[in-house]
Amino acid sequence: MKNFDQTDLDLLSNEELLSLYKDIEKSGIKHYQLIRYGMVSHSIATNLMIKNWLVEWLDDNDGSLYAGLISGLDDNKTVEMNINFRT
């Protein structure tokens, strides 16, 4: 990335920009393939831990606290439906 950081993008033609983009994308593919599976398993594990802690520590039996933490959105219809489905 040092070479990329030193590149003045304003001086490149469209073809050179595309070539640079493809080089960066190709260089990063192995990295993203490696972390893609780790991110999924870590995400699932983290969500399960948070959900269990909220139930154990704050009696979040209907999942409303968990939903609020995960979605962070007010009036989230998907969360609302999931809560109603459980009750």
N, C-alpha and C positions, 0 to 999 in steps of 0.2 A: 504494500500500500504506500510505501515511501515514494515510489515513482509516481503513483497516481496523485498523491498529495502535492507533489511538485509540478504537476502538469497544469498549465494555464489553459483551461477549457475554452476560453474565448478565442484562442488562436487556432483551434482545431476545426477542420471542415466537418460537415455532417458525416462523411464516410469515416473520418478518423475518430469521431465521437462514437460511432456505432462499433467500430473495431475495438476501441478502448472498453466500451461497455461489455462486449462479448468476452474480452480477455478477463475482466473482473468477474463476470458471471461464471466463467469456466473455472477460474481459480477458487471460487467460493463453493462450488458444488459439493466437493468432498466434505467440507466443513458442515454445510447444511444437511447433508445426508446423515452425517454422524450425529448431530444434535437433534435432528427431527424426532427420532424414536425416544431419546432421553427426555426431551421436553414433554412428550405425551405421557410417559410413565411417571415423571415427576409431578406433572400437573394433576393426574388422577390421585396420586398418593397425597399430595398437599390438600386437595379438595376433601378427600376422605378424612384426613386428620382434623381439618378445620370443622367439618361437619360433626364429627364425633366429639370434639372438645366443646362445641356449642351445645350439644345435647347434654353432655355430662356436667358442664360447668354452669350453663345458663338455662337449662331445661327447654331448649329450642326444639321441642318435639314436633312442631308443625313445620319447621324449616324456614320460618320467616326471617330470622336473624341471618341464617346462612344465605338465603336468597338475596338479602340486602347487601351483604358483604360481597357476594360473587357478582351480582349484576350491577350494583351501584346506581341503579336507575329507579326513579320513582314511577309508580304506576306501570310496572312491567307486566304485560298480559301473560307472557309465558310463565313467569314466576307465580302469578296469581292463579293460573290454571293448575299448576303443579301442586300448590298448597291446597286448593279446593279438591283436587283428585285424591289427596291423602286423607281428607277428613270425611 
